[in-house]
Amino acid sequence: MGKRKSRLYRKPSMRDAGDEDPLISDLHSKQRSDRENLTLTTHPVRTLSLFTLATVEYLKGWSLYILRHLGLFVFLAVLVVACGAALFVVDGPHEKHVKEVLRYASFSLWWIALGVASSIGLGSGLHTFVLYLGPHIAFFTIKALQCGRVDLKTAPYDTIQLKTAPSWLEKDCSDFGPPLFASLPGSLVKIPLSKILPHVQLEAVLWGLGTALGELPPYFISRAASLSGSKIEGMEEFDMSSSSKEGSGLSAKLDQAKRWLFSHSQRLNFGTILILASVPNPLFDLAGIMCGQFGIPFWEFFFATLIGKAIIKTHIQTVFIIMLINNQLLELVEKRLIWVFGHIPGMDNVLPEMMAKLHSVKEKYLSTPVPSPVSPAPKGKQWKFSLSMVWNTIVWLMLVHFFAKIVTSTAQNYLKKQQELELKKKKLSSAKNNASFKANGSFKVNGTSST
């Protein structure tokens, strides 16, 4: 009984004390606090220097990897680029075809890059759907309703791009010809949804493809961490937040949803990934991390993400904007309001007048021509200039914020690697000291017993 009691209530050994060394624990806490305080606002010089070192290290590693494993691919890529440059420089009958290919390539890269920027950075990316794709779809729909036709583009790539605006935006409706669509009898809808959607579908799908590609870095990072037997920083922070005290509000509800997703993440499959990717939600970044952490095959993750984001989710958002501008949602809401107010006593006489005013405001808004940049009215010019300046300022502020997040995150990750090496050295040094202490202690005990 005494032996059993001594096993259950044994005194902590030096090994246990070494495993829970307060110096190591304090150093770990200090390092974490140092990483959290490393930002461009608090330590700009140190953050930029660490970001530069991390960038050089990444470029060096990628260059060595490409030279070792992708040498043939790089050679073929350089050869193709050289041939394309030669075709572009040399004059001939092929010149117009080369320029057309370059326009399509620029158009595709632009919308794919916007999609990548929208999803990269674990939720801190640019919301380029709100900034670019959504307004583009809305402007095209409004212009189509104003002119009564949908053949506004000169080519599929006639959209907003980096430094160019679409040619149809500033044109007068008389430049396109007489209207081809009239209001449907007994309906507020002027142009069917099926006629507008194909003209904005390509750029929407390309943007969705970019969002799917932007989800791959979290998956690959988490997958590599899983294969190495460790967790990435996002999973560690999630574990800490899961064990913390629950609060209230929107952030607490979001944390609860993340914890639920984490508890069910080992049952993720093609169907669940497809559903998460198809519905706009802030949880898909976490789902991508956990798919890599729990070994979901790459092609299963990628195809589910591609179908969900580039096809289903993109079409849901695009159709919603078109229906909103094209009076289809207004007509649906109007029918529901008429049904609701029709059951309220005294509203039968007020409802028709209210609906008539709403229709007149809507028609007046749609009939207003888009201001031309060559308009002689100075007030119009001044208003357009100020509106453009405000819009560009918002975009540039978001770009600066996005770049600052990338710089800060990269610098913190590089600092974390350095701190892990330092912590590993401290642990090895502590283990050696403990081993030396044990050896000296046993030597003294043996010497005392021998005497």
Phi, psi and omega in degrees: 000321180293323179293318178298319179295323180291330177288322182287326185241044181286154179285138180304134182275176179291333178292318177297319179295325178291324179292329181247047181296122180296331178295318178295318180296317178295320179296320179297317178294319179295320179295319179296319177295323179295320178293319181293329180275354181277096178223169179290336180277326182270316181226075185294318184293313181295321180296315180294322179294317177294323177296319179296315178298319179295320179296317178298318179295317179296315180296321178296316180295317179293323179297315178296320180295317180295318180294327182278321189248334186238033182297317180294319179296317179296320179298315179294321179296316178297321179296318179295317179296320179295318178296319178296319178295321178295318177296327181286325183281318184285130178283153179163181180293343180279352189298317181293326178290322178295317179296323178294319177297319179295324177295317178295321179294317178297318178299314181293314181296324181298309183287326176293318179297322177296322177294318177297316180296332182285333185250346184282155174091019174053051175095349180261012182285172178285137177274075187287344174294318179288327184277325189233298188294314179301308176300324179298314179296318180295316180296319180295319180295316179297317179296320178296321178291323179294319185266347179072025179203161186246353180275064184267329185283144172280336179199163179302332181274008180280071180228176174294134176225196191302307184237012182230147175255157178296144184292333185282345187293321184260001181281153174277151182297334179293338178290338181267341182112181181292156179298143178256347181234140173240164180299136179292140181297131179073019182216154175277347185285131181260317179236131180297150179301322183294342179272329181276320187305314182299337184277348176237008186285321185296311180294328178293319179292320177297319176298318177296323175299320177296320178296324177293318178294328179291344177274353183286320180304314176300323179295313183294319179297315179294322179296316179296320178295323179293318180293331179275358178083019180234178178243147176281168186297324179298321179289323178295315179296325178292321177298320180293319179291333179290327181273352181279172182287137181283142179248206180227164180105186185293318180297322178294319177297321178294320176297321177297319178295322178294320179294322177296317179296322178295321180291336180253010188289334181288350177256018177292136176219190184301317183294314181292322177296321179297318179294315180296325180282336185278333184258128177300117181204156180274008186261352188289330175301317178294323178296320177297320178298315184287331174298320175288323182293324184257016168077029174294130181304145185300311185295326176296316179294315186291314182294321177296318178294318181296313180294317182293315186274315186279339183244300188286303184297318180299317180290327176299312181293318181294314180296323179298315181294317180297316180295326179293317181281329188271018175071000183289317175291323178298320179294319179295316179295322180297317179297320179292321179294320178298320180293320181290309183291338178293339179266002179260125181297137177090354182266352183296326182276334183274327188298313181299320179295320179295318179293323178296320178294319177298318179295320180294320177296318180296314180295321178295322180293316182287332181277351180289122182289152177289129182298135182272146179291344179258017180295137182284349184287119181293327180295320178298318178297316182296318180294318180295320180297315181293321179295318178296320180296318178296316181297314179296325177297317178298315181298316181292325176297319177293322177296317179296317178297318180297316179295321178297321178296320179294314180298314181296314181296318179295316179296319179295321178294320178294319177296324179296320178297316178297319180292326177295321176296317178297318180295322178296319177296319178298318180294319177296318178296319178295321179295321178295319179296319178295319179295319178295321178296318179296316181297317179294321179295317179292326178295319179293320180295316179296320179294322179292319181291328180288330179280000000 
